Amino acid sequence: MAVAADATPDVPRSENLATDILTVRLATGDDLAVLLPLMDAAIEQLQRGFLDDAQIESSKAIMGMDRQLIEDGTYFVVEIRGTVAGCGGWSRRATLYGGEHSAGRNADLLNPTTDAARIRGMYTHPDFARRGVGRLVLEASESAAAAEGFATLELMATRSGRPLYEAFGFQPVEEVEDASSGAPVPLTRMRKPVTATTG
Ligand SMILES: CC(C)(COP(=O)(O)OP(=O)(O)OC[C@H]1O[C@@H](n2cnc3c(N)ncnc32)[C@H](O)[C@@H]1OP(=O)(O)O)[C@@H](O)C(=O)NCCC(=O)NCCS
């Protein structure tokens, strides 16, 4: 963890961690007015230091919001003292990453006994980075996926997301580049066994 923190001096660990009160709830369609600009700010600002300008532009097409997750009841909002600080969730559907505009979507339902549940759409507002928002979304997602019988989680990590996922126990399984939208964006497919209890 120390190595990752040293690699990203522009995203300092929060000074307020001890006093932050984080709450998590399911997202609704009414949250989108806040979540869409939050997502844009996260993609634009929190990837600096990991990607160059051209790669960040490409990311805007590769990444995005997927309303299907909200409709499925698998997308969470994290608030800090009542202010929306971040979002993210999981999916029982095959699409591994991307927004609803992205190519290669597949809404087929996964089989919990043979497939890995997906972690999707992780975005923290830059003002609330490094306060445990992403970790709380992962905990809520893992618990919900466990309750539906999934034994494994899988995701496609951005360079910005990878330190969070490594800290949460994900291991890299494949390095890829998404060149579908301009400058190629490096991504890492990662997996972890579900360890959360369903209680
Ligand atoms: C990835 C992202 C969601 C992480 O959100 P976050 O709320 O800041 O993450 P957390 O505060 O829960 O981080 C938990 C731990 O993960 C690790 N971590 C997270 N971000 C890190 C970073 N930039 N550098 C080093 N370690 C980091 C740390 O171990 C951290 O614990 P610590 O702060 O006590 O050291 C956020 O950076 C983001 O929105 N990035 C842009 C969009 C994106 O790429 N999303 C991922 C798509 S796959």
The ligand as an ORCA input file, in Angstrom:
! r2SCAN-3c Opt
* xyz 0 1
  C     -10.827      4.431     -7.866
  C     -11.617      5.336     -6.943
  C     -13.108      4.990     -7.039
  C     -11.086      5.081     -5.485
  O     -11.960      5.740     -4.614
  P     -11.627      6.234     -3.124
  O     -12.942      6.478     -2.472
  O     -10.657      7.363     -3.151
  O     -10.910      4.961     -2.468
  P     -10.781      4.629     -0.887
  O     -10.634      5.895     -0.118
  O     -11.888      3.717     -0.489
  O      -9.404      3.828     -0.869
  C      -9.222      2.683     -0.035
  C      -7.790      2.246     -0.144
  O      -7.448      1.950     -1.522
  C      -6.098      2.414     -1.794
  N      -6.160      3.552     -2.715
  C      -7.275      4.126     -3.252
  N      -6.941      5.123     -4.095
  C      -5.591      5.184     -4.098
  C      -4.640      6.010     -4.781
  N      -5.009      6.972     -5.647
  N      -3.327      5.800     -4.545
  C      -2.921      4.838     -3.713
  N      -3.790      4.016     -3.023
  C      -5.087      4.193     -3.222
  C      -5.525      2.819     -0.455
  O      -4.991      1.657      0.159
  C      -6.780      3.282      0.292
  O      -6.638      3.237      1.691
  P      -5.928      4.486      2.475
  O      -6.512      5.760      1.916
  O      -6.314      4.224      3.909
  O      -4.451      4.361      2.194
  C     -11.370      6.831     -7.289
  O      -9.977      7.078     -7.302
  C     -11.914      7.248     -8.656
  O     -13.076      7.630     -8.769
  N     -11.062      7.193     -9.713
  C     -11.467      7.684    -11.052
  C     -12.476      6.758    -11.707
  C     -11.943      5.341    -11.805
  O     -10.883      5.094    -12.379
  N     -12.712      4.385    -11.238
  C     -12.332      2.974    -11.247
  C     -12.932      2.294    -12.429
  S     -12.372      0.581    -12.522
*
